[in-house]
Amino acid sequence: MIGATRRWFRRNRKGLAIGAGVIGAGYLAGQYVLNKISEARERMSSDRIARENLRRRFEQNQTDCTYTVLALLPTATEDILEALPVEDLTKELQKKRAERLARLNAGEGTGSSDMSSVAPSLPEDDRRSLSSLQSEGFVRASQLGESALEGEAAAQPKRNKTQLWNEVKITSITRAFTLIYTLSLLTIFTRIQLNLLGRRNYLSSVISLATPPADTPTIRLEDHDDDDLTQTLGNDFETNRRYLAFSWWLLHRGWKELMQEVQAAVTEVFGSLNPREDIALPKLSELALEVRKRVEGKTEEERKNRKWLAFLLPPREEEDQLLEDSGVLGVTEPTSAQTTSALRHLIDETADLIESPTFTRVLTLLNNESFETLIRQCTADAFKTSASETDPRSFTSVATVVPTVEPRTKLANVLAVMARQAHVIGNGTNPPNLYLAAMDQGVRELEAFAATQTPPPGLPRLTQTTERRLMAKIDWHLMPCLCVMYLLAFLDRVNISNAAVLKLPEDLDIVEGTKYNTALTIFFVPYVIFEAVSMCMFLFGLVTIFQGLVTSWGGLMTTRWFLGFYLLGMWYKRSEAQKRFTFFFSSTTLAGAFGGLLASGLGKMEGIRGYNGWRWVFIFEGLLTCLVSFALFFMLPDFPEETKWLTDEEREFLRVKLAEDVGEAGHETVLTWRGVLDVFKDYLHRGVDVFWADCYSLWLRILCTNDHQDLWPQPYLAIMTQLYSIPPWAAAWGFSMLIAILSDKLRHRFAFTVIPMLIAMAGFAILLNVHGIENRQVQYGALFMVTCGCYSAMPVVVCWFVMNLGGHRRRGVGTAWQIGFGNVGGIISTYAFLKKDDSYRNGYIISVSFLSFSAACCISYFMAIWTENRRRDRAAANGTAPEVQDQDQELLGDMAVNYRYSY
């Protein structure tokens, strides 16, 4: 029994070993997946809790903003009502009316015919409203006798009734409009203040909770974002108290300048109207619109450029005086340097937000809601029309009400309503402020503006734009130029395959043997060896032109040599994001598609000037490169400091941002041979080099297969062969961009390198096993899989590797060596597909082998960086990780213990 069992195990030991290996691998894979799922759930749960806490804190902060506005508003309201005393003017009018009635009763005014006899008087109900606008603290209707106004009137020139009515008209409208603007400015200014403090306090509390005790070893963040952050935020009571005191400027000074502008606009618009005349509701809306245009700006551009800062914040030289006047800053009260610095940071950040286009847009929307509410109140009280019978609309960013019918009333009635509404607008107690509620409920952008985040501490503030818009601006200026350069350079490099279809081998007598393959190979030798030279792009195009003039194999070898010599100097922007780098890198796929299309057209120039079609391919494309090089020499700057399409503020922002990205010390560090060897000793670096070389060899091989007509659906002539090369390249561009977008969105690289490689392997497997003319459609479809797979994996590999290289030195050396070493794969690929092998069996086997090895290298790299991250995490948790000093961070790069690789 035991012997039989032993023999059974011996006979099946291979299958059992394989089965055990598969089960073990499956178990490990399952545990890994379950572990990742558990980590994802925990992360999602913690993120959800954090978002919920932040949302509750934010909502509470917005409620606090509303109550703060209600508490501050009466201060400005009282001063505005005192400065624009409509009630006193109304009292004087009523006094004159009473005197006139007394004279009439005494027989003194029978023959009077002065203008006061025809001046309009308010209806009884509106007269009562004007005389009792606010019973607490304001003029009552019964106070028509003795008052302080008599003393003031004695000192002022005597005004007739017409002049008084004109003052009532201007003062009533100015007061209502000024209070609306004051309420809107106070609302948005309070949101800015409290949300800035709320955000800073939140960040400070999070950092405080995350900061370990003093006796616990700490690990510094890579970008040192937490250095002195509490001091930068200014999370102390004295700083907050002084910062909030700056609302005093609007409440006591700012509204006065604003009132003068509003009064001038009201006088210009309403000055010619007679209060006794009728006015239609659309006319009232139109006049209100004209006033707003004069105050806020007539056009969208004028509204964007409107400066509101002077109404909200004092000049810098008056800041200390403001703090003294507001009672916050005592004469003998000391001010620490930390408080001054934090307060200065808060004020500057507030000023930047006030001068931003978003502030103007939100303020316009707040004014829309307030003016619409005022027009509705006038509609209901003065025009005696239900609000449901009107159709509220907005045009030119201001509100109006266009009724289905045109109700009319005397302007005096409208003035009475506006006089009453001034107290409603400035109401800070019960009942709730109708206008503030309309702002909170009707302007969703107010809450969005409150959640606006500015650049993190350390970066200069952008006052005229945002970081996202700045990067888009740079992309529009740089990416087209770089893509055109890369496209033309790549086109000049691979157009030999298009020329081969147009009988280049026959004309140069290199059909037999490996001469054509050698001509392909010779390009890569100087490309790997030589350094860049000046005027690279122009000379590259010039050498391409010479390729069209060669008459022998030796001449072709010479020009291909120099082509590789000049190409290395091509420079391109190192991307910050995967999709941007892929877009740049995928310009080569467009070169493949565009090259085939262009070659099909140039092939029709066969015989012109005595040149064959393949010569015109080299001449035209080389000449195009030379011409474009002249234009790009002036269009493409070398450094941000040399650009004219960036402002000084944007240049400084980029300078600081790039310095933080590569490290300040990196610019001054001298690169030594020991430093270079340290990079080469990194086993992680070596694995990616081999992986990149494998992918690169496949990429070059795909380009070289364009001259094989046996892969196209039908055996067409050379021109149709060129056209059939276009669709695979176009599909590769679209698929690579899709992979890049998904990789960026999911913040993951590993899966998006393996999956495209599997697709490419499937395509090569089809080409290896499917033959015959009847299967050309299948073979042509396999080319789509090969191009899509290889061209999607390569940019992800490059970007993945570059992002995992920390430090200026290691990143520079690693990137340069990766590109140079990768071109060795091109030498292998040119001899893998020989003309004598009709089915290219050896080439396809080598391709599948390289892809398999590439996948293995990718998996090994993933496991290595995952293991390294876990090791560093354990060291940090155990407190055994040494602290990295600032001066060592740049030198160590990704070898620092506080660095974490991404996968």
Secondary structure as the mmCIF struct_conf table of DSSP 4:
data_model
#
loop_
_struct_conf.conf_type_id
_struct_conf.id
_struct_conf.beg_label_comp_id
_struct_conf.beg_label_asym_id
_struct_conf.beg_label_seq_id
_struct_conf.end_label_comp_id
_struct_conf.end_label_asym_id
_struct_conf.end_label_seq_id
HELX_RH_AL_P HELX_RH_AL_P1 ILE A 2 ARG A 11
TURN_TY1_P TURN_TY1_P1 ASN A 12 ASN A 12
HELX_RH_AL_P HELX_RH_AL_P2 ARG A 13 ALA A 83
BEND BEND1 LEU A 84 LEU A 84
HELX_RH_AL_P HELX_RH_AL_P3 VAL A 86 ASN A 105
TURN_TY1_P TURN_TY1_P2 ALA A 106 GLY A 107
BEND BEND2 GLU A 108 GLY A 109
TURN_TY1_P TURN_TY1_P3 THR A 110 GLY A 111
BEND BEND3 ASP A 114 ASP A 114
HELX_RH_3T_P HELX_RH_3T_P1 MET A 115 SER A 117
TURN_TY1_P TURN_TY1_P4 VAL A 118 VAL A 118
BEND BEND4 ALA A 119 ALA A 119
HELX_RH_AL_P HELX_RH_AL_P4 GLU A 124 SER A 131
TURN_TY1_P TURN_TY1_P5 SER A 132 SER A 132
BEND BEND5 LEU A 133 LEU A 133
TURN_TY1_P TURN_TY1_P6 SER A 135 GLY A 137
BEND BEND6 PHE A 138 PHE A 138
TURN_TY1_P TURN_TY1_P7 ALA A 141 SER A 142
BEND BEND7 GLY A 145 GLU A 146
HELX_RH_AL_P HELX_RH_AL_P5 ALA A 148 ALA A 155
BEND BEND8 GLN A 156 GLN A 156
HELX_LH_PP_P HELX_LH_PP_P1 PRO A 157 LYS A 158
HELX_RH_AL_P HELX_RH_AL_P6 LYS A 161 ALA A 210
BEND BEND9 THR A 211 THR A 211
HELX_LH_PP_P HELX_LH_PP_P2 PRO A 212 PRO A 213
TURN_TY1_P TURN_TY1_P8 ALA A 214 ASP A 215
BEND BEND10 THR A 216 THR A 216
TURN_TY1_P TURN_TY1_P9 GLU A 222 ASP A 223
TURN_TY1_P TURN_TY1_P10 ASP A 225 ASP A 228
HELX_RH_AL_P HELX_RH_AL_P7 LEU A 229 LEU A 233
TURN_TY1_P TURN_TY1_P11 GLY A 234 GLY A 234
BEND BEND11 ASP A 236 ASP A 236
HELX_RH_AL_P HELX_RH_AL_P8 PHE A 237 LEU A 244
TURN_TY1_P TURN_TY1_P12 ALA A 245 PHE A 246
HELX_RH_AL_P HELX_RH_AL_P9 SER A 247 TRP A 249
HELX_RH_PI_P HELX_RH_PI_P1 LEU A 250 GLY A 254
HELX_RH_AL_P HELX_RH_AL_P10 TRP A 255 PHE A 270
TURN_TY1_P TURN_TY1_P13 GLY A 271 SER A 272
TURN_TY1_P TURN_TY1_P14 PRO A 275 ARG A 276
BEND BEND12 GLU A 277 GLU A 277
STRN STRN1 ASP A 278 ALA A 280
HELX_RH_AL_P HELX_RH_AL_P11 LEU A 281 GLU A 296
BEND BEND13 LYS A 298 THR A 299
HELX_RH_AL_P HELX_RH_AL_P12 GLU A 300 ASN A 305
HELX_RH_AL_P HELX_RH_AL_P13 LEU A 309 LEU A 312
BEND BEND14 LEU A 313 LEU A 313
HELX_RH_3T_P HELX_RH_3T_P2 ARG A 316 GLU A 318
HELX_RH_AL_P HELX_RH_AL_P14 GLU A 319 ASP A 325
TURN_TY1_P TURN_TY1_P15 SER A 326 GLY A 327
BEND BEND15 LEU A 329 LEU A 329
BEND BEND16 VAL A 331 THR A 332
HELX_RH_AL_P HELX_RH_AL_P15 ALA A 337 ILE A 354
TURN_TY1_P TURN_TY1_P16 GLU A 355 GLU A 355
BEND BEND17 SER A 356 SER A 356
HELX_RH_AL_P HELX_RH_AL_P16 PRO A 357 ASP A 381
TURN_TY1_P TURN_TY1_P17 ALA A 382 ALA A 382
BEND BEND18 PHE A 383 PHE A 383
HELX_RH_3T_P HELX_RH_3T_P3 ALA A 387 GLU A 389
STRN STRN2 THR A 390 PHE A 395
TURN_TY1_P TURN_TY1_P18 THR A 396 SER A 397
STRN STRN3 VAL A 398 PRO A 403
BEND BEND19 THR A 404 VAL A 405
STRN STRN4 ARG A 408 LYS A 410
HELX_RH_AL_P HELX_RH_AL_P17 LEU A 411 ILE A 425
TURN_TY1_P TURN_TY1_P19 GLY A 426 GLY A 426
BEND BEND20 THR A 429 PRO A 431
HELX_LH_PP_P HELX_LH_PP_P3 PRO A 432 ASN A 433
HELX_RH_AL_P HELX_RH_AL_P18 LEU A 434 GLY A 442
HELX_RH_AL_P HELX_RH_AL_P19 ARG A 444 ALA A 450
TURN_TY1_P TURN_TY1_P20 ALA A 451 ALA A 451
HELX_LH_PP_P HELX_LH_PP_P4 THR A 454 PRO A 456
TURN_TY1_P TURN_TY1_P21 PRO A 457 GLY A 458
BEND BEND21 LEU A 459 LEU A 459
HELX_LH_PP_P HELX_LH_PP_P5 PRO A 460 LEU A 462
BEND BEND22 THR A 463 THR A 465
HELX_RH_AL_P HELX_RH_AL_P20 GLU A 467 VAL A 501
TURN_TY1_P TURN_TY1_P22 LEU A 502 LYS A 503
HELX_RH_AL_P HELX_RH_AL_P21 LEU A 504 LEU A 508
TURN_TY1_P TURN_TY1_P23 ASP A 509 ASP A 509
BEND BEND23 GLU A 512 GLU A 512
TURN_TY1_P TURN_TY1_P24 GLY A 513 THR A 514
HELX_RH_AL_P HELX_RH_AL_P22 LYS A 515 THR A 521
TURN_TY1_P TURN_TY1_P25 ILE A 522 PHE A 523
HELX_RH_AL_P HELX_RH_AL_P23 PHE A 524 ILE A 529
HELX_LH_PP_P HELX_LH_PP_P6 PHE A 530 ALA A 532
TURN_TY1_P TURN_TY1_P26 SER A 534 MET A 535
HELX_RH_AL_P HELX_RH_AL_P24 CYS A 536 GLN A 547
TURN_TY1_P TURN_TY1_P27 GLY A 548 LEU A 549
BEND BEND24 SER A 552 SER A 552
HELX_RH_AL_P HELX_RH_AL_P25 TRP A 553 LEU A 567
TURN_TY1_P TURN_TY1_P28 LEU A 568 GLY A 569
HELX_LH_PP_P HELX_LH_PP_P7 LYS A 573 SER A 575
BEND BEND25 GLU A 576 ALA A 577
HELX_RH_AL_P HELX_RH_AL_P26 GLN A 578 PHE A 585
TURN_TY1_P TURN_TY1_P29 SER A 586 SER A 586
HELX_RH_AL_P HELX_RH_AL_P27 SER A 587 LEU A 602
HELX_RH_3T_P HELX_RH_3T_P4 GLY A 603 MET A 605
TURN_TY1_P TURN_TY1_P30 GLU A 606 GLY A 607
HELX_RH_3T_P HELX_RH_3T_P5 ILE A 608 GLY A 610
HELX_RH_AL_P HELX_RH_AL_P28 GLY A 613 MET A 635
BEND BEND26 LEU A 636 LEU A 636
BEND BEND27 ASP A 638 PHE A 639
HELX_RH_3T_P HELX_RH_3T_P6 PRO A 640 GLU A 642
BEND BEND28 LYS A 644 LEU A 646
HELX_RH_AL_P HELX_RH_AL_P29 ASP A 648 VAL A 662
TURN_TY1_P TURN_TY1_P31 GLU A 664 GLU A 664
HELX_RH_3T_P HELX_RH_3T_P7 ALA A 665 HIS A 667
TURN_TY1_P TURN_TY1_P32 GLU A 668 GLU A 668
HELX_LH_PP_P HELX_LH_PP_P8 THR A 669 LEU A 671
HELX_RH_AL_P HELX_RH_AL_P30 TRP A 673 PHE A 680
TURN_TY1_P TURN_TY1_P33 LYS A 681 LYS A 681
HELX_RH_AL_P HELX_RH_AL_P31 TYR A 683 CYS A 704
HELX_RH_3T_P HELX_RH_3T_P8 THR A 705 ASP A 707
HELX_RH_3T_P HELX_RH_3T_P9 GLN A 709 LEU A 711
BEND BEND29 TRP A 712 GLN A 714
HELX_RH_AL_P HELX_RH_AL_P32 ALA A 718 TYR A 724
TURN_TY1_P TURN_TY1_P34 SER A 725 SER A 725
HELX_RH_AL_P HELX_RH_AL_P33 ILE A 726 LEU A 746
TURN_TY1_P TURN_TY1_P35 ARG A 747 ARG A 747
BEND BEND30 PHE A 750 PHE A 750
HELX_RH_AL_P HELX_RH_AL_P34 ALA A 751 ASN A 769
BEND BEND31 GLY A 772 GLY A 772
HELX_RH_3T_P HELX_RH_3T_P10 ILE A 773 ASN A 775
HELX_RH_AL_P HELX_RH_AL_P35 ARG A 776 MET A 803
TURN_TY1_P TURN_TY1_P36 ASN A 804 ASN A 804
BEND BEND32 GLY A 807 GLY A 807
HELX_RH_AL_P HELX_RH_AL_P36 HIS A 808 GLY A 822
TURN_TY1_P TURN_TY1_P37 ASN A 823 ASN A 823
HELX_RH_AL_P HELX_RH_AL_P37 VAL A 824 ALA A 832
BEND BEND33 PHE A 833 PHE A 833
TURN_TY1_P TURN_TY1_P38 LYS A 835 LYS A 836
TURN_TY1_P TURN_TY1_P39 ASP A 838 SER A 839
HELX_RH_AL_P HELX_RH_AL_P38 ARG A 841 ASN A 878
TURN_TY1_P TURN_TY1_P40 GLY A 879 GLY A 879
BEND BEND34 ALA A 881 ALA A 881
HELX_LH_PP_P HELX_LH_PP_P9 PRO A 882 GLN A 885
HELX_RH_AL_P HELX_RH_AL_P39 ASP A 886 LEU A 892
HELX_RH_3T_P HELX_RH_3T_P11 GLY A 893 MET A 895
BEND BEND35 ALA A 896 ALA A 896
TURN_TY1_P TURN_TY1_P41 VAL A 897 ASN A 898
#
